[in-house]
Amino acid sequence: MKKIALFFCFLIIQINAQTGISVSPPRVYFETTSGSSSTQKITVTNVSVKHTLDLAVSLGDWEYDEKGENIMQPSNTLKNSCTQWISINKEDSYFSLAPGERKDLNVTLTVPSVSKDQLAAHTAVLFVSQMNPVDGTDNTGAKIKVSVKSGIKIFHKKPETSLRKIEIKDLKFDTAKKVINLQFENQSELWTDGKITTDLINTTTGKKVTVDPVVFYTLPGNIRKLSIPVQDLKEKGSYNLSVLIDNGDDNTLEMAELNFNYE
């Protein structure tokens, strides 16, 4: 009996050159007022070498967990869902692409004149799913059926500019594991993305420990818990740890500091 394997991603997926699709862009942003519509283009490409793909388009909801991982939900189940606002042309709901062929999808978002809520931001996800699995093998050489599914995140906001605010709730350093444990909250009305930079300085020697920046993504109200490893921490002593969260707005940088001893 052949196993069926379904592979899912938000950008591009190709399994040992057996089958694959590319979807661009991976994120689509709408900014429209109540009662108005806007249309944007999504390009789907069959990157397979020899397989024609039968593809279907569907909608769903998504959210982040506290680690920033994507959690998929059925359509129109989350309070910030805008799946009911989205439409595509009937002929684009199911189509086939030959190897190397591409197709443009027009995605239209129409905001109701009377909204069901007062939220400033809404989201959805548009799936492009392969409906004709192809023969393949897994890492052990076993025969499987391979099918792919790609998701495009859709964001909507009102035209009014809303403040983006991140607040650090907790900052600790685990000396045994050499890990920074950071907790922060998106307290704004909009999704907020950015970069976290950290500095560790030995207050006795002045030596600086390098930590790679971390990129984060949040939705309104999200609480994020991150564990950032500090691999280059070797020298014993007293340290000053500073964490800076930059969401792209120089006026709303969030910073916290911590002093600790590493023995």
Summary of the structure (lengths in Angstrom):
residues: 263
radius of gyration: 22.6
end to end distance: 57.1
largest distance: 68.3
contacts: 780
relative contact order: 0.19
helix: 3%
strand: 58%
